[in-house]
């Protein structure tokens, strides 16, 4: 089996992202490497979706608090 045909920069980035030594990465079969990359992409997508969800919830809470504040000010007048 021949080593992967990727640049040194790409190999270093993949090694860090996947948490495997560079020597192992270069001799990892292509189908396994693609599977690991797919899993990494899914995890990143899930993390981004979670962060976006939390951001949306925070914005909604802020809007609700502003509406409550406005309604209480209107009732005092």
C-alpha positions in Angstrom: 0.0 0.0 0.0 1.4 3.4 -0.9 1.2 6.5 1.3 -1.6 9.0 0.7 -1.0 11.5 -2.1 -1.6 14.7 -0.1 0.6 17.7 0.6 2.6 18.1 3.7 0.4 21.0 4.9 -2.8 19.0 4.4 -1.3 16.0 6.2 -0.3 18.2 9.2 -3.8 19.7 9.4 -5.5 16.3 9.1 -3.2 14.8 11.7 -4.1 17.6 14.2 -7.8 17.6 13.4 -8.1 13.8 13.7 -5.7 13.5 16.6 -3.6 10.8 15.1 0.2 10.8 14.5 1.4 12.0 11.1 3.1 8.7 10.4 -0.2 6.8 11.0 -2.1 9.2 8.9 0.1 8.8 5.9 -0.4 5.0 6.0 -4.1 5.0 6.8 -6.2 3.4 4.0 -8.0 6.0 2.1 -11.5 4.6 2.9 -10.8 4.7 6.6 -9.5 8.3 6.4 -12.6 9.4 4.5 -14.7 7.8 7.1 -12.9 9.6 9.9 -13.2 12.9 8.0 -16.9 12.3 7.5 -17.3 11.7 11.3 -15.3 14.9 12.0 -17.5 16.9 9.7 -20.7 15.6 11.3 -19.4 16.5 14.8 -18.5 20.0 13.6 -21.9 20.4 12.0 -23.6 19.2 15.1 -21.6 21.6 17.3 -22.3 24.5 15.0 -26.1 23.7 15.0 -26.0 23.6 18.8 -24.2 26.9 19.1 -26.7 28.5 16.6 -29.6 27.0 18.6 -28.3 28.5 21.9 -27.7 31.8 20.2 -31.3 31.8 18.9 -32.6 30.9 22.3 -30.6 33.7 24.0 -31.9 36.2 21.4 -35.5 35.1 22.0 -35.1 35.4 25.7 -33.7 38.9 25.3 -36.7 39.9 23.1 -39.2 38.4 25.6 -37.5 40.4 28.4 -37.7 43.6 26.4 -41.3 43.0 25.6 -42.1 42.4 29.3 -40.2 45.5 30.3 -42.1 47.6 27.7 -45.5 46.2 28.8 -44.7 46.9 32.5 -43.7 50.5 31.6 -46.9 50.9 29.6 -49.1 49.7 32.5 -47.4 52.1 34.9 -48.3 55.1 32.7 
